[in-house]
Amino acid sequence: MAKVKVGLVQMSCVKDKQQNLEKAIQKIKEIAADGAQIVCLQELFTSLYFCDVEDYDNFSLAESIPGSSTDALSAVAKELGVVVIASLFEKRTAGIYHNTTAVLDADGAYLGKYRKMHIPDDPAFYEKFYFTPGDLGYKVFQTKFAKIGILICWDQWYPEASRITALKGAEILFYPTAIGWATDQDEETNQDQYNAWQTIQRSHAVANGVPVVSVNRVGLEQNGAMKFWGGSFVTNAQGKLLYLASHDQEENKVVELDLEQSDYFRKHWPFLRDRRIDSYQPITKRFLDEEE
């Protein structure tokens, strides 16, 4: 399909898991009515961002995938004829948990999951306490409307992840995200951080010749200590901004992408043609220490 309409749901969350799921389902219905064919929800949308603390009680938020949430979303996807990208807290087995995104096709079929590969550990983002790093590799999913690649939040800072996903045939890169500012931080630092976040993802579109869709949450959490900065956006295959959300409002947005542009940009900016794959072995090293 040459053109596809992607839908972004940027929303705030509350403590009650079922309430968040029901809200997300309502948002999917609204954005599907506006013409969306592939709908992407933000990272860990069924809860508040619980990784601000290391609390064993938070493991009770996890669920199997597929499971109750994917079942509910599958029914909605089938009813509306839309693809749903759903980021969830996965309980794989006793003691093994992942930050995982499930993909549900437009007929409701469960296409599979991607487990977040890069796990951060920073103040108020203690994800290593909760999540085992992904072990499924980088994934693409052939949906009714396009072949899509899913990466999650901290993955977005790594060009290796976007490159591999694009090389596997992804026509669009989706990034469900949960990232914000400390509310005691100065505005210049806020903007520098947001600009870096947006710039690195736009560079993935440029380098790989594919559109990028990044969906972040919004709102105050952590008892007001963290403001999730929203700013969800869509680029074309040359990194041009097609849509930019606000930093403080819930927003639904449908953006049409022309997938044939990738061929045009890859011919005129032939980065894939000119890759020196024979020279890239050092990238598998942690650091290139001085040779003895």
C-alpha positions, 0 to 999 in steps of 0.5 A: 500500500503506497499510502497509510494513515497512522494514528497517534494517541498522546494521553495522560494516565491514572493509577487505575489500570482498567481505567487507562485501558478503557480510556485507550480503547475510547481513544482508538475508537475516536482516532479510527473514526478520523481515518487512522489505519495503524494506531500507536499507543504510548509506552506502558499506557495501562498505568502510571510510569511506575519505574520512578521507584523500586517497589516490589508491589509494582510487579503486580501490574504485569500481565501475560502477552497475549493476555487480557489487555491484548484480548480487549485490544484485539476485539477493538482492532477487529471491530474497527479494522485498524492495527493497534500497537500496544506497549505493556508490562509483560510477565513472562514467568515467575521472576522474569518481566519485560517491557514489551509491545504487542502488535494486533492486526486489523483483523484482530490477529495477534502478530507477535511482540517486541521486547525492549532491548535497551533498558535504562537506569537513571534517577526516576527511571529505574527500569533495570529493577523491573525489566529483563532486556529483550531477547527476541532481537529486532522485529518487523511485523507485516500488518494489513497496511504496512510492514512496521518496526517497533522500538521502545523509548530508550531504544530510540537513542541507538542508531544500531537498533533503527538500522537493523530494524530498517534493514529487516524491511520496516517501512515505518519505525514506531517508538512508544515512549515515556519520557519527561522533565523533572519539574524542578528543572530549568526551561533551557535544560528542558528544551535542550533535552527535548530537542536532543530526543527529537533530533536523534529520532529524526536522524533515524528517518534520514539515515534509513529513508523511512518515516518515524512515528514517536508517541509519548505520554503527557501529564504530571506524575510522581506526585508532581515531580515529573512532567511527561513532555508529550511532544509526539511527532511524525516525520517523513522518510527524510526527517521532515516534521509532518506533525508535532504535538504539544507538551501538555495536552492530550492529543489524537492525530492522524497523519498520512504517510506516502511509503513510496517516498522511501524509494525516492529518498533512498535513490537520491540519498543512497546511504544504504547503497554506500554502506561499507559493511566490510568495515563495521565489525568494530561496532560489536565491541563495547569500546575500542581500547588502544591496541596492545 
